[in-house]
Amino acid sequence: MCVGRRPSGTRRPVVRLWHRDRVPAPPGGLEVPLWRAVTVYRLASLAYVCVVALRDADRYTHPLAAAGVVLAMAAWTGVTAVGYARPALRGWPLLLTDLAVVLAVVLASPWVIGRAALADGVPTLAVAWLGGPVLAWAVSGGRRRGTVAALVLAGADLAARGVTTPSAINGAILMLLAGVVVGHVARLAVAAEERLHRAVELEAATRERQRLARDIHDSVLQVLALVQRRGARLDGEAAELARLAGEQEAALRALISGAAAPPATAVGPVDLRGLLGRYDSATVSLSVPATPVPLPGPVARELAAAVGAALDNVARHAGGRAWVLVEDEGSTVTVSIRDEGPGFPPQRLAEAEAQGRLGVARSIRGRLADLGGEVRITSAPGAGTELELVVGRTDGGRPDTEEARWRG
C-alpha cells in the first residue's frame, strides 16, 4: 500500500480549504473602555485628593510629608495609567503592587495627618483614590477579585482611622459594592466579546462553506453526476461504478450543504464480517473468524470505511493485490491489511499530508482516532505495506454495553 506520487501530465485540482484556527480577536476587545474608565477615575480621584489636601493642610501633623505623599500618588497614577493600558502588563505583579501602594498611603495617614485629626473627621490621604485598585482588580478578574481588594482596603481604612464612624462604614460598603458591580460588568463584557467572536467565526465559516459549495458544484458534482448517468446504461463494473458515483454525489451534496447524514438502518451490534465481505474479490483475500465479530453499528461502519479507504489506496498505488485479516481478541478487534506494493519511506506520509493528500491522515487515521482506536503502519521501499487498524471494546467485549456507551 503505497502513498505514491501523482503521475506526470495530470493536473491536480486546487481547492482552498478554510483554516480551522480561531479568527484573531480584534485588538483590545470590549475590556479596553473599562480600563480607560479606571484610568479616568484615578485621575479624577487624584484631583479630589489634591483639593482635600489643600483644604485640610493646616490640620495635618506633617503637612510637608502630606505633600510628598500626594506627589507619590500622582506618580503612581501615571504608572498605572501606562501599565493598565497594555494587556501584557495587566498581571499579578502590577495588581499586587497597586494594592500595596494604596495600602501604604492609607497606613501612612495616621502619622502624616495625626490620630486626633482623623478622630475629628479629617479623611485619610487616599480619600476616593482608595478605590483605584478595587476597580482594577474587578475589571481584571470579576466580582471575586473586586470583593477581595475592597475588603482589604476597607479594613485598612478603618484601622487607620482608629474609630468606626457611620461615614467610614458607608465608604467601605460603597467600595465593596463598586468592586462587585464593576466585576460583574467586566465579566459580562468578556462573555459578550466571546459570543461576538464566535459569531464572526461562524459567519466566516459559513461564507467559506458557500464558496466551496459553489466550486464543488461546478466541478466535482458535475463529473459524478455525468458518471452516474452514463454508467447507469452499462452493465458489469461500469454499472457498479455509476452506483458508487451516485452515492458519493449524494454524500458530497449533504456535506457541503450542512445537512445531516442519513441515519444508519442498523441500531444494534453489527457483525463486522458482513461489512467487510463486500471487499472480498479476486485481488483481495479476506480472512475472518468463524464466529461473528459484533461491534456497535457506528464503530463497525467507520472501521469498514477505513478498510475501504486502505484498499482503495492499494488499488491506486500497489497493484490492487491485498490480504485482509480480521482478529477478534475480545477486548479489541484488529483488522490487518497487507499488500506487496513498492512501499514507501517513513517520511512519505508526512510529505503527502503536507501536499494536501489526506487519504491516510483523514480517511484512515482520522476515523480510527474518532473511534478511540489506533493505526499502525509498517512499510519500507520495496517491501510492501501493512496496516493494523485496532479498535477497543469495554466491559469484556460485550457488544450491548459498548453499543450503549457509543450511543449515550
N, C-alpha and C positions, 0 to 999 in steps of 0.2 A: 504494500500500500504506500504509494509514493506521493509526496506533495510535489508534483512536477512543475516544470515551467510551462508557460503558455507557448504553444508553437508559434514560430515566427510567421509573420504575414497576417495574423489575426489581430483584430482591434479589440481592446478591452473597454467596455462602456464605462464612462466616468460618471459616478453618481456621488454627489456631495452629501454626506450624512451630517445630521445635526449633532454637534458635540454636546455630550451629556453633562459636562461640568456646569456648575452653577453660573448663572449670569452675574457678572460683577455688580455688586451693590453700588448705588450712587454714593459718591464720597460724602462722609458726614452723616447722612441719614437724618431722621427726624429728631435725634438727640441734640443736634447742633443748636437749635434755638433754645433748648433747655440750658445748655452750658453757657450760652451767651446771656441768658437771663440770670444765671448765678453770678456771672461777672458784673452785670449791671447792678444787681443787688449789693454786691460787695462795695462797689464804688459809691453807690448812694448811701449805704450804711457808714462808710468811712467819712463821707462828708458830714453826716449827722454826728459821728464821734467828734469831729473837729469842732462843730458848733457847741456840743455839750462840754468839751474840754475847755474851750474859751470862756464859756459861761460860768463854770464852776472852778476855774483855776485858783481863785483866791481861797477856796475852801480845801484845796489839796494840801497834804503834808509836805510833799515834794513835787512842786509844780514843774521844775526843770526835768525831773525824771519822767513826769507825765508827758512832756513834750517829746522826749526821746522815745517813749513807748509808742506815741502816735506816729512818729516818723517810721518806726519799725513796722507798724501796722500798714502804713502806706506802701512801704517797700514790699512787704509780703503780699499785699493785694496785687501789686504789679506782677509778682512771681506767679501767683495762682492764675491771673488772667492769661499769661502766656502758657502756663503748664496745662490748664484745663482746655485750652483751645486746640491742643494737639492730642489726638486719640492715643498715641503711643505713650504719653506721659500720664494718662489718667489711671494709674495703677495704685497699688497699696502704698508704695513709698511716698508719693505726693499726698495721698489721702491721710495717711497717718501723720506725716509732718504737718499738714494743715491743721489737723486736730490738736497736735501738740503745741503749735504756735499759739493758737487761740486759748488753749488751757493755760499756757504760760502768762498770757496777758491778763486773764481772769484772776489767776492766783497771785499776780503781782499787784493787783488793785488794793488789797488791804495795806500794803506798805506804802504805795505811792499816794493813795487817797487818804488813808487813815481809817482806823476802825470807827472812830467817833463820827466822822463824816458819813461813812457808809450806814451807820446806825441811824443817822438823821435823814436818810433817804437819798443821799447822793448816789447816782448809778455807778456801776463799775466802769472801768475804762473801755471794755468791749462794747457795751450797750447793745445796739442792734447788730453790730458787726459779729456778734457771737453766733448768729445763725448761718454764717457762710459755710462752715464745714458741714452743718446739718443738711443744707441743700445739696452740697456737692456729694455727700455720701448717699443721699436719697436718689439723686439722678444716676449715680454710678451703679447702685445695687438694689434699688427699690425700697419698699417700706421697712424691711428689717434693718438695713444699714442706716436709714434715716432715723429710725427709732433709737438705735444704739447710740449714734452720735448725739442725738437730742438728750438722752438720759445722762450721758457722761457730762456734757456741757451744762445742763441744768443743775446736776448735782454739784459741779464745781462752782457755779454761780451762787448757789445757796450757801455753800460752805464759805465762800469768800465774803459774803455779806455778814455772816455770823448771826443773823437774825432772820426769822421767817415772817415775811410780811405778805399781805394779800397781793400786792403788786408783783412781788418776786414770784409767788406761786403762779399767778396769771401768766407771767412771762415764760415760765417753764412749760406750762400747759400749751401756750401758743406755739412755742418752739417744737414741742412734741407733735402737735397737730400738723405743723408745717412739714416735718420730716415724713409723717405718714402720708399726707395728701400728695406732696411732691413726688415721693417714691412711687405711689400708686400711678400717678400720671406718667411718670417716666417709664414704668413697665408697660402701660397701655401704649405708649408711643413706640416702644420696641416691638411689641406684638403687632401693632398696625403696620410697622415697616416690614416685618417678616411676611405678613399676609400680602402686602403690596408687592414685595419681591417675588413671592410665589406666583402671584397673578401675572406679573410680567414674564416670568419664565414660561408659564403655561401658554400665554399668548404667543410668545416666540416659538415654542414647540408646535403649536397649532398651525402657525403660518408655515413653518418648515414642513410639517406633515402635508399641508395642502400643496406646497411646491413639489414635494416628492411624488405626491399622488398624480399631479399633472404630468411630471416627467415619466413616471412608470406607466401611466395610462397611454401615453403617446408612443411608448417603445415596447416594454416587456409584455404588457397585457395584450397589445395588438398581435404580437407574434404568437403568444399562447393561444389566443382565440383562432388565429389562422391555422395553427397546427391542429387544433381540435376539430375545426370544420372540415379540413381536407382529409385528415386521418380517419374521421368517422366513416368515410365512404370506402375505406380499405379494409382488408382483413389481416389477421395474424398480428404480428408485433406492431405494425403501424397503427392498428386499432387500439392496442393497449397503450401505445404512446399518446394517442389522441385523448384517451380517457384520463391518463395521468396529467396531460397538459390542461384538460378541463378542470381537474381537481385543484391543480396549483393555481390556475387563474382565479377560481373562486376563493381560495385561501388568501391569495395576494390581495384581491379586492377587499376582503374583510379586514385584512391587516392595515392597509393604507387608509381605509375609511374609519378605522377605530371601532368597528363592530366586533362584538364578542364572538369567539369561535363557537361553532355549533357544539352542543353538549354531546359527549360520547354516549352511545347507547348502553354500554355495559357499566353498571354501577357497582357490582361486586368484584371479587377477585377474578383475575383473568389469567388463563394459562398462557405463559409466555411462549410455549411451544407453538401454539396456534398462530400467534402474531409473526413469529419468525419463519413459519412454514412457507410463507409466500416467497421467501428469498431462496428457497431450495431450487436448484436448477442444474443444468449440465455443467456449469462452470463454478457453482457454489455448492460445496459439500457441507450439509448441516447435520450435526450430531447432537442429539438432545437426550435427556434421561427418559427411561421407560415410563416413569410416573409423572403426573402433572407438575408443572413449576408455577404455582399460583403466586401472583403479585397483585397489589392494588391496581385497579384499572389505569389510573393516571401514570403510575410508575411503569407498568408494563408497556403502555403505548409510547411513552417517552424513551424507554430503553430500546424498544424495537425501532423507533425512528432514528436513534443514534446508530444502531447497527446498520440500518439502511443507508445512512449518510456515509458510513465507513465503506460499505460495499460499493457505493457509487464512486467513491474515491479510488477503489481498486479497479473498477471498470474503466475509469478515465486514465489512470496512471500506471497500472500494474498488470494490464492484460486481461483482467476480469476473473482470473482463477483465484478462488479463495476457499478457506476452510473455516467453518464456524462451529464452535464447541460451546455448549451450554452446561454449566455445572451448578447444581443446587446444593449448597453446603449448609442449609438450614438457616443460619443467621445471615448469610449473604448469598447472592446469586451473581455468578461471574459468566460473562459472555466473552469468549476469545475469538478474534478474527485474525487470521494469518494469511499472507499471500507470499508469492515468490517473485515479486516485482523487483525493480532496481534498488529499492530502499532509498534512504536519504540520510545526510549527516545530521547530527543533533540540532545544529543551529538553523536548519531549514524551516522548521515550524515557526520559529520567531520571525524569520525573514518573510515567510508567507503572510503572517498576520500583519506585519508592518506594511506590506504591499496591499492590504485590504482583502486578502484571500482568507476568509474566515470559516472555511468548511470545518476544519478540525477544532478551531477555537470556539466557535459558536454552536455548530450543529452537533458536535460530539462532546467536547469538554463542557460547553455551556449547559447542555441538557443534564449531564451527569452531576454537575455542580448544583443545579437546581434540585436534583433528587437527593443531594447529600452523599453522592457516590464518588467514585474515583476512576480516573482513566490512567492506565499505564501503557506507555508506548515504547516499544523496543524496535530499533531499526538501525541499519548501517548500510552504506553504499555497497550494492551487490549482494546483500544478504536478506533481502525482503523485509517485511514489516509485520509486527504482531501487536495487536491492541487487546487490552484486557479492560472490559467495562464491568465495574463492580458496584452493585447496589446492596444496601443492607436491609435487614428486617429487624424488628424489635419483638420482645416477648417470645423468644424461642422460635421465631419464624412463623407465628400463627398469622395467616393472611387476614383473618377477620379483624384482629386487633390492629394490624398495620393499615388496613383499609380505613378503619375508624380514625386512626391518627392522621392519615393523609387528608381525609375529607374534613376533619374537625379543625 
